[in-house]
Every structure is written in structure tokens, then in C-alpha cells.
Amino acid sequence: MLDINFIRNNQKLVEHSAKSKGYKINLSQIFELDDTRKSLNREADELRSRRNTLADIAKKSKPTPEAIAEGKEIKAKLSELEPKLTELESTLTNLLKSVPNIIFDDVPLGGEEDSIEVKHWGEKSTKGQDHLDYAMSRNWIDFERGAKVAGAKFYYLKNELVLLEQALIQYALNKLYSKNFIPMSTPDMVSSKVLEGTGFNPRTSDQSDEYFIEGEDLALIATAEIPLTGFHMNEIIDEKDLPFFYAGISPCFRKEAGAAGKHTRGLFRVHQFNKVEMYVFCTPEDSKKIHEQLLDIEQEIWQELNIPYRIINIAAGDLGAPAAKKYDIEYWSPVDQTYREITSCSNCTDFQAKGLNIRVRRDTGEIAVVHTLNGTAISLARALVAIIENAEIKDGKMVIPPALRPYMNNQELL
């Protein structure tokens, strides 16, 4: 969430970023509500101050009839004013939550098709096996029974594919642990306060991607980014302790609202999958550098798995509300002869930290807002797709990437 004073002082920048991201905002309404809030706050503060003065006088001598009458009048005015102020502040907060983060200068303008390739790696194969056909032929996956028990796009993994998934998880966790990330197993549900504070607000109501728990103020998480952001909610962190690097492992649940027309075959787009997520809290001056570091780790992972990829600087119209800049890594699909998204890496600057009141106490004693960043280490369902599609096949068996063999009893084939 952006600070109201920042919005006032940077109105054109905020409007430009919102328009570029595809968000409709009404800053005039926000400013009007803020002015009204300030006026009502001043009036309420003056009434409370006078009430305190009358109370102090009453402690020293018997209150006069005039003072008693004034006290009753103040009480009546506050009982009318305070509910209005509470409702107004709630409305203003909701409007502020609808304002997306500003974008960096080097973010391309336009929609998804305007994102810019900044790097590619690996040799693009022209031959590959369809992951779903191959997995089904090996009795590794069952979508039919998944649909029977939970609905379309739910599935069972079976046999060696389960072992491969677990190897990927262990590989990713060990990789991040060696780089001083703190492993975290997160809650699978969060409150609406954490969800909204993290910035998971859809552009429109029909784009909501979360599963909500009926009768509870809880939603299933779409990514470990959400509970990891909430981990330091309402805290002040000493500057000397930053940065914090976390490696969160969790299931992810997504309705995949708005996914019509997207590639959906097999495991590529499903309602539930596991993921290892990188998350960072840092000082504002370090966030751009750390953003590049997270991208380097993602590249290291896919190079060690020998999966060809390219890096995309995501255009503004394809950014979510929290991100000021985002990179996607897209793996090469030899089956479809195109690149498909497999990881993302975002710098959310202070947007999420303001939404959840996460601050840093500078060495000077000043209190400031931290920056937050996130990046996918391994998204398991899509990682399995990429590996199967790009794997070498010997006598019908799949060659295991060498980086994963230590986690699979040093087997070479599945």
C-alpha cells in the first residue's frame, strides 16, 4: 500500500504507474476523503482535549452545571463523530489498497506482448516428449481420479514422479541453505489482513485467484510469499539484522481465474502444486541489488538442471499490484517450440511492508519502511513439465539431471 503523502507528492507518477499496470484509480476521491478525515480528526482531538480539561478541573473541585452540560454535549458529539471517522478511515484504506505500486523507469510499457527479452541460455532442442503422455505411459500421474475426488485440474502423482518431485524440493532447499537462506515451512492459510496487506488484490472481482474458507477469515495461500510477508507483520526490525533471506516451502492453491486462453495442458496450470519460494526483507538501498541476486540464483538452478531458458523483463501491464519490477524465466518447450513461464522474481519495494506495517530501525534511530522481494526457486508442477520435455530418453527411460541424482540414490535413469 502506498502512503497517502507519497501519493499527494507524486500524483503524476502514481497515475502513470496505475494506468500502465491497467488499474483504474480515482485520486481526487482519495484526496477528498483524506481531507475530510483530517478535518474530523482535528475536531475529535479538540473535543477529547476539552473533555480531558474538564475532567482535570472536576478532580480539583465540584463541576459546575455548565461544565456538566458541556461534558454531556462533548460526549454526544464524539458518539456521533467517532463512528463516522471509523467508517471514513476504512473506506479510505480500501481505496488506498486499490492503488498499485509505482513502476521502475526500466520497466517496459504495454501488455504481455511488450515484455522484453534480456537474456537467453542453453540450446533449444527441436525434439521432446509431451510430459503428460509420457507420464501417463509410465503410470506417474492420474488426472482422472484427481478429478473424481476434487474436480478438474486436480491430480495424483505416482511412483517415480513423486520421487523426482521430492528430489527437486531437496535440491532447491539445499541450494538456498548453502546461500544462507533460512528454511521455512509456512501456514497453508492466511487471514484477509495478510492477504490484502501483501497486495493480492485483483484488478476486478472476477479475477480473484484465492480459495476462501467459508465462515472463517481465512484463505488458502496461492504462494508462500503471502505468509512469509506476514511473518514480520507489525514489527520493527533492527537495521543490523537485515537482510533476512527466507526459503519457504508450501503447497499453493489457485483458482487460476482469468486463465482462459492460456496454456493449460497437464501439469502446466493446475489448482494445487508445491513450491519453494525465496523471500527477502532488506533496506531500501539494497533491494535493486538483491533483486538481481535472486535472478542469478534462479538462473543457477535452471542451468544446473540443464533446462534452456530466457529472461523476460515484464511489461507494466502484466505486473501485479505489489511489484515495481519483475523478471520471468521462461523455459524452452521443445514440444510446443516456444518459451513458457517457469519462475518469476519481483521487487515489491516498500509496498507490502507498508500494507503490513513492517519497519526498520535505522542505526541512526530513524524508523523507516523495509523493502520486500520474492522469487521462485522451484515451482514443482512446471519444473516436472520442463524436465520431462527436455530430458533424454534411453530405452523408454528418462535420464535424471545430474544435479538431482544425489537426492535419488545416485540413479541415472527413471
C-alpha positions in Angstrom: 0.0 0.0 0.0 1.3 3.4 -0.9 1.5 6.2 1.7 -1.1 8.9 1.2 1.6 11.6 1.5 3.7 9.9 -1.2 0.7 9.8 -3.4 0.0 13.5 -2.9 3.6 14.4 -3.6 3.9 12.1 -6.7 0.4 12.3 -8.2 1.5 12.1 -11.8 3.9 9.2 -11.2 1.3 7.2 -9.3 -1.3 7.8 -12.0 1.2 6.9 -14.8 2.1 3.6 -13.0 -1.5 2.7 -12.3 -2.6 3.3 -15.9 0.4 1.4 -17.2 -0.5 -1.6 -15.0 -4.1 -1.5 -16.0 -5.6 -0.2 -12.8 -8.4 2.4 -12.6 -7.9 4.7 -9.6 -9.6 7.9 -8.5 -7.0 10.1 -6.7 -9.4 13.0 -6.4 -11.7 10.9 -4.3 -8.9 9.7 -2.2 -7.6 13.2 -1.6 -11.1 14.4 -0.7 -11.6 11.6 1.8 -8.2 12.2 3.3 -9.0 15.9 3.7 -12.3 15.1 5.4 -10.6 12.5 7.6 -8.0 15.1 8.7 -10.8 17.7 9.5 -12.8 15.2 11.5 -9.7 14.0 13.3 -8.9 17.6 14.3 -12.4 18.1 15.5 -12.4 14.9 17.5 -9.0 15.7 19.0 -10.2 19.1 20.1 -13.3 17.6 21.7 -11.2 15.0 23.5 -8.7 17.7 24.7 -11.6 19.7 26.1 -13.1 16.6 27.7 -9.7 15.9 29.4 -9.5 19.5 30.6 -13.0 19.3 32.2 -12.0 16.0 33.8 -8.9 17.6 35.4 -11.0 20.5 36.7 -13.5 18.1 38.2 -10.7 16.3 40.1 -9.9 19.6 41.9 -13.4 21.0 42.6 -17.1 20.1 42.1 -18.0 20.6 38.5 -20.4 23.5 37.7 -23.7 22.8 35.9 -22.3 24.5 32.9 -19.3 22.1 32.9 -21.6 19.1 33.3 -23.7 20.2 30.4 -20.6 20.8 28.3 -19.3 17.4 29.1 -22.6 15.8 28.0 -22.5 17.8 24.8 -18.9 16.7 24.1 -19.9 13.0 24.7 -22.8 13.3 22.3 -20.7 14.9 19.6 -18.0 12.3 19.9 -20.5 9.4 19.9 -21.7 10.8 16.6 -18.3 11.7 15.2 -16.2 8.7 16.0 -18.3 6.1 14.1 -18.2 8.4 11.1 -14.4 8.7 11.4 -14.0 4.9 11.7 -16.1 4.3 8.6 -14.3 7.0 6.6 -10.9 5.6 7.6 -12.0 2.2 6.5 -13.2 3.5 3.1 -10.0 5.5 2.6 -7.8 2.4 3.5 -9.7 0.3 1.0 -9.2 2.9 -1.7 -5.5 3.2 -0.9 -5.2 -0.6 -1.3 -6.6 -0.3 -4.8 -3.6 1.9 -5.8 -0.8 -0.3 -7.2 2.9 0.2 -6.6 4.8 2.5 -8.8 7.0 1.0 -11.6 10.7 1.4 -12.2 11.9 3.5 -15.1 13.3 0.5 -16.9 10.0 -1.5 -16.9 8.7 -1.8 -20.5 5.3 -0.1 -21.1 2.4 -2.1 -22.6 0.9 -5.5 -22.2 2.3 -9.1 -22.0 3.4 -8.9 -25.6 5.6 -5.9 -24.9 7.8 -7.6 -22.3 11.4 -7.6 -23.3 13.9 -10.5 -23.5 17.1 -9.6 -21.7 19.0 -12.9 -21.9 18.7 -16.5 -23.1 20.7 -19.6 -22.2 21.0 -23.1 -23.5 20.5 -24.9 -26.8 16.8 -25.1 -27.9 16.0 -28.6 -28.8 13.6 -29.4 -31.6 12.6 -32.8 -30.2 10.9 -33.6 -26.9 8.3 -35.8 -25.4 4.9 -34.5 -24.2 5.1 -34.6 -20.4 1.5 -35.7 -19.9 1.6 -38.5 -22.5 5.0 -39.7 -21.2 4.0 -39.5 -17.5 0.7 -41.4 -18.2 2.6 -44.1 -20.1 4.8 -44.6 -17.1 1.9 -44.6 -14.6 3.3 -41.5 -13.0 0.2 -39.3 -13.0 -3.6 -39.6 -12.7 -5.8 -36.7 -13.6 -9.0 -38.8 -14.0 -9.0 -39.9 -10.4 -7.9 -36.4 -9.2 -11.0 -35.0 -10.9 -13.1 -37.7 -9.3 -12.2 -36.7 -5.8 -11.6 -32.9 -6.2 -12.6 -31.7 -9.6 -10.9 -30.8 -12.9 -7.2 -29.9 -12.8 -6.5 -31.8 -9.6 -4.3 -34.8 -9.9 -2.3 -37.6 -8.2 1.4 -38.0 -8.7 2.6 -41.6 -8.5 5.7 -43.8 -8.4 8.9 -42.3 -9.7 7.4 -38.9 -10.4 6.8 -38.4 -6.7 10.5 -39.3 -6.0 11.5 -36.8 -8.7 9.4 -34.1 -7.2 10.9 -34.7 -3.7 14.4 -34.6 -5.2 13.6 -31.2 -6.7 12.4 -29.9 -3.3 15.5 -31.2 -1.5 17.8 -29.9 -4.2 16.2 -26.4 -4.1 16.3 -26.3 -0.3 19.9 -27.4 -0.1 20.8 -24.8 -2.8 19.2 -22.0 -0.8 20.5 -23.2 2.6 24.1 -23.1 1.2 23.4 -19.5 0.3 22.3 -18.7 3.9 18.6 -18.7 3.3 16.6 -19.7 6.4 14.3 -22.7 5.5 10.7 -22.1 6.4 7.6 -24.3 6.3 4.7 -21.9 6.2 1.0 -22.0 7.2 -1.2 -23.1 4.3 -3.8 -20.4 5.2 -3.7 -16.7 6.0 -6.2 -14.1 7.2 -7.7 -11.5 4.9 -5.5 -8.8 6.6 -2.3 -10.6 5.5 -3.7 -11.4 2.0 -4.7 -7.8 1.4 -1.6 -6.3 3.0 0.6 -8.5 0.8 -1.1 -6.9 -2.2 -3.0 -9.8 -3.6 -5.9 -7.6 -4.8 -7.3 -8.5 -8.2 -7.9 -5.8 -10.8 -11.6 -6.9 -10.9 -13.6 -9.2 -8.6 -13.9 -11.9 -11.2 -10.1 -12.2 -11.2 -9.7 -13.4 -7.6 -7.4 -16.4 -7.6 -7.8 -17.4 -3.9 -9.9 -20.1 -2.3 -11.6 -18.7 0.7 -12.7 -20.7 3.8 -16.5 -20.3 4.3 -17.3 -19.0 7.7 -13.7 -18.2 8.5 -11.5 -15.1 7.9 -9.0 -17.4 6.1 -7.9 -18.1 2.6 -5.7 -20.9 1.2 -2.3 -19.4 0.0 -1.5 -19.0 -3.6 2.2 -18.8 -2.8 4.5 -18.9 0.3 5.2 -15.3 -0.5 2.0 -14.4 1.4 2.7 -16.0 4.8 6.4 -15.1 4.5 5.4 -11.4 4.2 3.2 -11.7 7.2 5.9 -13.3 9.3 7.2 -9.8 10.4 3.8 -8.1 10.4 3.6 -5.1 12.8 7.3 -5.5 13.7 10.3 -3.1 13.8 13.5 -4.8 12.7 16.9 -3.5 13.7 18.9 -2.5 10.6 21.9 -4.5 11.8 19.8 -7.7 11.4 18.9 -7.1 7.8 18.7 -8.5 5.2 16.6 -11.6 6.1 16.7 -14.4 3.4 13.9 -17.0 3.7 13.3 -20.2 1.7 9.6 -21.0 2.1 8.2 -24.4 1.2 4.4 -24.8 0.8 1.6 -26.1 -1.2 0.0 -23.4 -3.4 -3.7 -23.2 -4.2 -5.0 -21.2 -7.2 -8.4 -20.9 -8.9 -6.4 -19.7 -12.0 -9.1 -17.1 -12.6 -8.7 -15.3 -15.9 -6.6 -18.2 -17.3 -8.8 -18.7 -20.4 -6.7 -18.9 -23.5 -3.5 -19.8 -21.5 -1.6 -23.0 -21.9 -3.3 -25.5 -19.6 -2.1 -28.9 -20.7 -1.4 -31.4 -17.9 0.6 -30.1 -15.0 1.4 -26.7 -16.5 -1.6 -24.9 -15.0 -3.3 -26.7 -12.1 -5.2 -25.8 -8.9 -2.7 -27.2 -6.4 1.1 -27.6 -6.6 4.1 -27.4 -4.3 6.7 -24.7 -4.5 10.0 -23.5 -2.9 9.9 -19.7 -2.7 12.7 -17.2 -2.0 11.7 -14.2 0.1 13.8 -11.2 1.3 13.4 -8.3 3.7 16.1 -5.7 3.2 16.8 -1.9 3.5 15.6 0.2 0.6 19.1 0.9 -0.8 19.8 -2.8 -1.1 16.6 -4.0 -2.9 17.7 -3.5 -6.5 21.0 -5.3 -6.0 19.2 -8.2 -4.2 16.7 -8.4 -7.0 19.5 -9.2 -9.4 20.9 -11.7 -6.9 17.6 -13.6 -6.7 17.5 -13.7 -10.5 21.1 -15.1 -10.5 20.0 -17.9 -8.2 17.1 -18.8 -10.4 19.4 -19.0 -13.4 21.9 -21.1 -11.5 19.1 -23.6 -10.7 17.9 -24.0 -14.3 21.4 -24.1 -15.7 22.3 -27.0 -13.2 19.1 -28.7 -14.3 20.2 -28.1 -18.0 16.9 -26.5 -19.0 17.2 -23.9 -21.8 15.5 -20.6 -20.8 15.2 -16.9 -21.5 14.8 -14.0 -19.1 12.0 -11.5 -19.6 11.7 -8.0 -18.2 7.9 -8.0 -17.6 5.9 -5.1 -19.1 3.9 -2.9 -16.8 0.5 -4.1 -18.0 1.4 -7.7 -16.9 2.6 -6.7 -13.4 0.5 -7.3 -10.3 -0.2 -4.5 -7.8 2.8 -5.1 -5.5 5.7 -5.3 -8.0 7.8 -2.3 -9.1 9.7 -4.6 -11.5 9.5 -8.3 -12.3 11.6 -10.8 -14.2 10.2 -14.0 -15.5 12.3 -17.0 -16.5 10.7 -19.0 -19.3 11.9 -22.5 -20.2 12.2 -23.7 -23.7 9.4 -26.2 -24.6 10.7 -28.4 -27.4 7.2 -29.9 -27.6 5.5 -26.6 -28.4 8.5 -24.9 -29.9 8.0 -21.9 -27.6 9.1 -20.4 -24.3 6.8 -20.9 -21.3 6.9 -19.2 -17.8 8.5 -21.3 -15.1 9.7 -18.7 -12.4 9.2 -15.1 -11.5 11.2 -12.7 -9.5 9.8 -9.4 -8.1 11.0 -6.3 -6.3 8.0 -5.0 -4.4 9.9 -2.1 -2.7 8.0 -0.9 0.3 4.5 -1.7 -1.0 3.9 -4.9 1.0 5.8 -3.6 4.1 3.5 -0.6 4.4 0.5 -2.8 3.9 1.5 -4.9 6.9 3.4 -2.3 9.0 6.9 -3.8 8.7 9.6 -1.3 9.6 13.3 -1.0 10.2 15.0 0.9 13.0 18.0 2.5 11.3 21.3 2.7 13.1 20.6 6.4 13.5 17.4 5.7 15.4 15.2 6.7 12.5 12.2 4.4 11.7 11.7 3.6 8.0 9.9 1.0 5.9 11.7 -2.1 4.7 11.7 -3.4 1.2 10.5 -6.9 0.2 11.4 -9.2 -2.7 10.3 -12.6 -3.8 11.5 -15.2 -6.4 10.6 -18.7 -7.3 13.3 -21.3 -6.6 11.3 -24.3 -7.8 7.6 -24.4 -8.8 7.3 -28.2 -8.8 4.5 -28.9 -11.3 6.0 -26.7 -14.0 9.5 -27.9 -13.1 8.4 -31.5 -13.8 7.0 -30.4 -17.1 10.2 -28.7 -18.2 12.4 -31.6 -17.1 10.3 -34.3 -18.8 10.0 -32.3 -22.0 13.8 -31.6 -22.2 15.0 -35.0 -20.8 17.0 -37.5 -22.8 15.2 -40.8 -23.2 17.1 -44.2 -23.3 15.2 -47.3 -23.9 12.0 -45.6 -22.8 13.5 -44.4 -19.6 14.2 -40.8 -18.6 17.7 -39.6 -17.9 17.8 -37.9 -14.5 19.5 -34.5 -14.5 22.9 -35.0 -12.7 22.2 -32.2 -10.2 19.3 -34.3 -8.9 21.0 -37.7 -8.7 22.4 -37.2 -5.2 18.8 -37.0 -4.0 17.7 -40.1 -5.9 20.2 -42.7 -4.7 22.5 -41.7 -7.5 20.3 -43.2 -10.1 20.8 -42.1 -13.7 17.6 -43.3 -15.2 13.9 -43.4 -14.1 
